């Protein structure tokens, strides 16, 4: 087939366009293959939610129910700065994290490995992947009893000692340096100091991480209610001669209790012919201070009860003094009550009789 009738310039443009399309198609295919190899479907560990969570490393953001969710992938590093967080595993089960906590996650097939540095985690797995927890000195693995669930807590307290508690199922502890291992039975609570299995002692519930506190609750949605539109009848009704449109009430500004200052400055003068404009005379600036004087407190009331009786007026002329009467001798009370006064009375009576008889004889 001969292209002699096609100009050389058009042929070059056609070849350049064909080469460009080939290169773009190759780049698209390579990008798709790379994306598939970098993000396999089995690489997702689970979705994590929390108020103060920082994730570094591979991750993915999905929108579930209208809300964004962070999906951890194998190799993610998680830092819970404060509060609590919740990790819902892809294969089933959940892990509650109580901060401040820091851990890394790795997933291979159906095995999930957590490297815990600080904080406390609570595993609740019924039918899900096998989870193994690594600390700087120990390897911790929950063990299901029969086909039962796995429920355990692993964490560090304020002093740095490690707490291990088996709620449902058992927990295997293995020392990474000496390969010494021990199995903690169900409902047991132990405390390890410096990662030594020889010094196991009762934990006394020193570490706690309640899964109920880490449940994810989506933020409430705001419901927008449109304003009510006036009906056609209200718009169609004309205003009568007596109808008055009342203005909208305005908010009354609050009265200021403090003083109010006002500055009165003389008017500025501008002279277009002058090279230098006259300055403001600062001596004519007046400052007025306005204050609110509080009213004087006045108490009002009434006096209940009867009025006192007024005394009679005193006459001007003094009354004549009454003549003084001789005072009668007052016998002392001791003499009146004395029992010997009876003899004196008898003697006195006899004397009176004797004196009377003598007077009669003399007559």
Secondary structure, 3 states (H helix, E strand, C coil): CCCCCCCHHHHHHHHHHHHHHHHHHHHHHHHHHHHHHHCCHHHEEEEEEECCEEEECCEEEEEECCEEEEEEECCCEEEECCCEEEEEECCCCEEEEEEEEEEEEEEECCEEEEEEEEEEEEEEECCCCEEEEECCCEEEEEECCCCCCEEEEEEECCCCCEEEEEEECEEEEEECCCCCEEEECCCCEEEECCCCHHHCEECCCCCCCCHHHHCCCCCCCCCCCCCCCCCHHHHHCCCCCCCCCCCCCCCCCCCCCCCEEEEECCCCCCCCCCCCCCCCCHHHCEEEEECCCCCCCCCCCCCCCCCCCCCCCCCCCCCCCCCCCCCCCCCCHHHHCCCCHHHHHHHHHHHHHHHHHHHHHHC
